[in-house]
Amino acid sequence: MRALDRREALALAGGLVALALTPAAAFAQAAAPAAAAAEAIKKFTGGAEPARGKITLDLPEIAENGNTVPLTVTIDSPMTEQSYVREVLIIAEGNPNPNVAMMTFSPMSGKAEAAVRIRLAATQNVVAVAKMSDGAHFIEKKIVKVTIGGCGG
């Protein structure tokens, strides 16, 4: 067994430090979008806790291509002057930028429904949050498994 010279010892130490820090960096990257998604929902609802119900999310269970995932969101509402959907926020919890879409409705919309195509970086939850005219908030989540990377991968 031979002794390590100074350069080899420094290279070995640097490699060990990089190896030790890699899981922490990977976890921080994964936690950042989830925290940003939660913060975006909190900001949209003004801190109120949204209830389940009234929202139907139509998404494929498996998206063969994350670059173009069809999404249809429908909110059960009479869409009258007294009761209507004001806004709907679409969040992708695992995307580098979780804010995917914002839709604005009025009683003149007639129906609270929208269809778009979104990009998903990986398998993740897609969240729809609706803000009603009376100040109520509703939420729905659905997981989409992505087989080919979309934004960021």
N, C-alpha and C positions, 0 to 999 in steps of 0.2 A: 504494500500500500504506500503510495507516494503522498507527500505533503502538498497541499494546495498553495499556489502562490497568491499574492494579494489580488490580482485581477480575477482569478478564478473564484476566490472567496467572495469578492464583491458581486460578481455575476450571479453566483449561487444565492447569495443573500437577497439580491434584487429579484430574482426569480421566485424565491419563497415568499417575499412580501407581495409581489404581484398575484401569486396564486392565492394567498390568504385574503387579499382584498377583492378578488373577482366575485365571489358570491355576494358580498355586500353591495358591490356596484350593480350587479344584475338585479338584486332585490330592490334597490333604490330606483332603478329604471322601471321595473314592473309596478312598484307602488306609486310612482309619480302620476301616471295616467289615472289610476283608480282614485287617488286623492283629488286630482283635478276634476274628475267626473263628479265626485261627491260635492265638491265646492261649487261647481256649475249648477247642480240641482238645488243646492241650498240657496244660492244667489237668485235663481229663477223663482223659487217658492217664497223668498223672503224669510227663510228659516222655518217655515211651516212644514209639518210632516205630511206628505201626500198620502192619500188613501188609495187602496187597490180598487179596481173596477172602472167601468165606463170606457176603458180604452181597449181596443183590439189591435194587436200588432200582427201583421201578416208578413212573415219572413221565412225564407227556407231554413230548414233545420241544418242542412249542409250546403255551404256555398262552395262550389267548385273553383270559383275565382273571386278572391277578396276585392278585386278592383271594381267590380260592378255587382252589387248585391241588391236585388229589388226589395223595397220596403213599402208597405201600405199601412197607414195608421188611420183608424176610424174611431171617433169619439161619440158615444151615445149622448146626444143633446138635441132638444127641440129646435135650437137655433132661432129663437124668438128674441125680441127686444128685452124680455125679462130674464131669459136664461139662454146663454150661448157660450161657446168656447172662444176665449180671447186669443190664446197662443198655445202652441205645442212645441216643446223642445225635444230634439232627438239627440241622445248621447250614446257614444260607443265607448264603453268603459276601458277598453284596452288599446285604443288608438293613441298615438303620441299627442294629438290634439283631440280630446274627446267630443267637443262640440261639432256635431255633424250637420244639423239643420235646425232652423227656427221657422215655424209657420204661423202666420197671423190669419185669424178668421174674424168674421163679423156676422150679424144676423142675416146680412145680404148674401152670405156664402151659401145659404140653403142647407148645406150638409157639411159636417166637420169630418172631412176625409181628404187625404193627400197621398199621392204615390210618388216616390223618388227612387233613385238608385244611389247607394252609398258605398263608400270604400271602407273595408275593415282590414286592419293590420294582421289580425290573427283570430283564433277562436276566442269569443268574448260575448259578454252580455250587451245587448242593444236595449236602451231604455227610452221610453217615451213618457214625458211629463206634460200634463195638460193643465192650463190655468183657465178657470171658468170665470164668467162675468160676476158671479157672486163672491169671488175670492177663494173658492174651494180649489184644491189641487188633487189631481189623480195621477197615478203612476202605473206603468206596466213594464215588465222586463221579459226578454226572451234571449236565450243563448243561441248563437250561430256558430257552427263549426266550420272554419275556413280551411280548405285543403291546399290552396295556392295563395301565397302572400299577396296582400293588397298594398295599402299605403305603408311604407316603411319596411317592406319585406317581401 
